[in-house]
């Protein structure tokens, strides 16, 4: 029995994985729990300057594989690089990563600060709230942004800013990195750069897909995870 841990993204919830779980092969023991940075969090998780500690707590020795999305994937990658979590086969969906500090400038901050709500708008468009009118989805997206708050945003952006300094040389376990062509949050270049930095990584760019491939293309993502498992245990 292969034990798989699922880590949702910032302001996410376990239900975001439901379509993917239905498409995954049988014989997996799946742990899909709410993380401290979930959508209805009171925000106190972000009052501590070290969010990586939350992934250290979440990933247990018995977890054989981790599938992580967005902020969860970015935290997991840092935990692996810094040796705080033992690397194991993982699927990193839409991670935030840049290979050089020169890639961060004031326009980067402007985009992610002023348009932060757009990622949540995309979540509303492809998730269970897709049936809601557009105006209501837009309101909910801004409410979710406000729920994350300045401290939550800072913890996320600080994690992003640290990414160029990470050394992945000792991350020997196979990694699958997925990005969506139309992702408005984590650039496809981010996923490609992260995969290039990892010793054993496969990068897949998903056509007609944005920031939530597990919702938009669950069957495709499940097939790629199946390939990862075959590679890890072949």
PyMOL commands that set and color helices and strands:
alter all, ss='L'
color gray80, all
select helices_A, chain A and resi 14-23+44-47+52-58+71-81+101-103+106-114+117-126+128-131+134-165+188-197+213-216+218-232
alter helices_A, ss='H'
color red, helices_A
select strands_A, chain A and resi 2-7+28-32+65-69+90-93+175-180+201-206
alter strands_A, ss='S'
color yellow, strands_A
deselect
rebuild
show_as cartoon
